[in-house]
Amino acid sequence: MMSDLVVESLSGVKRETQVSWVRQRDLHILTVGKYTYTSDQRFTSIHLDNSEVWTLEIKYVQKKDAGVYECQVSTEPKMSLSIQLNVVVSRAHIPEGPNLYIQSGSTINLTCIITESTSPPVFVFWYHDDRMINYDSSRGGIKVTTENGPTTVSRLRIQNARPTDSGNYSCQPSYADPANITVHVLNGEKPAAMQHGRSSIVVPAASPLHIMLAVFICYAFRTTTSFVRR
């Protein structure tokens, strides 16, 4: 989703020349030199003494941060370069949901699918009624496998299901809202919902953004303009 960008401006620029970062959607001057001019503390200006690198750092990027940012150099004539920041929302869902009915003694198999990620999640945790599932607990018979890729798939397997295994299960990847499913472990007859096979996919309505840190870099003292992607 995000690429570092390096701007190398014309040679002969004096080192006291200021570099500013401007958000174009509202023409808000975010930073000038080392100083930040916004009450939003997620924005930080970074510049080392005697360095040609001027960095705008955005922490905990949100969807509203998408748009054009401009690096402006106070030369005569003035120089600037615009950068488009695109924000990708990662999504998780459990296709067996929103309800799963199984008989006592059966095996619970849950699958969490994470899509629209620019890179695999750092972690995928499973919870049962808001308590993290402990794979090494005395309960035994619990296994989690996670396959990372353009689409990440995490699978939770609980053998010999018992009524105490009933409840809400959630899959929580890094950089995405959890996906949820309610598991019903039954003794006896199947409920009407199970007989008719009602089920649906759970997709969070609003997910936090996959990117947790955006960094823009501007070189102000060299001779060419180049773009570097990582």
PyMOL commands that set and color helices and strands:
alter all, ss='L'
color gray80, all
select helices_A, chain A and resi 63-65+163-165+192-195
alter helices_A, ss='H'
color red, helices_A
select strands_A, chain A and resi 19-23+28-32+35-36+43-46+53-59+67-73+79-85+91-93+99-103+108-115+124-128+131-132+142-147+152-158+167-173+179-186+213-219
alter strands_A, ss='S'
color yellow, strands_A
deselect
rebuild
show_as cartoon
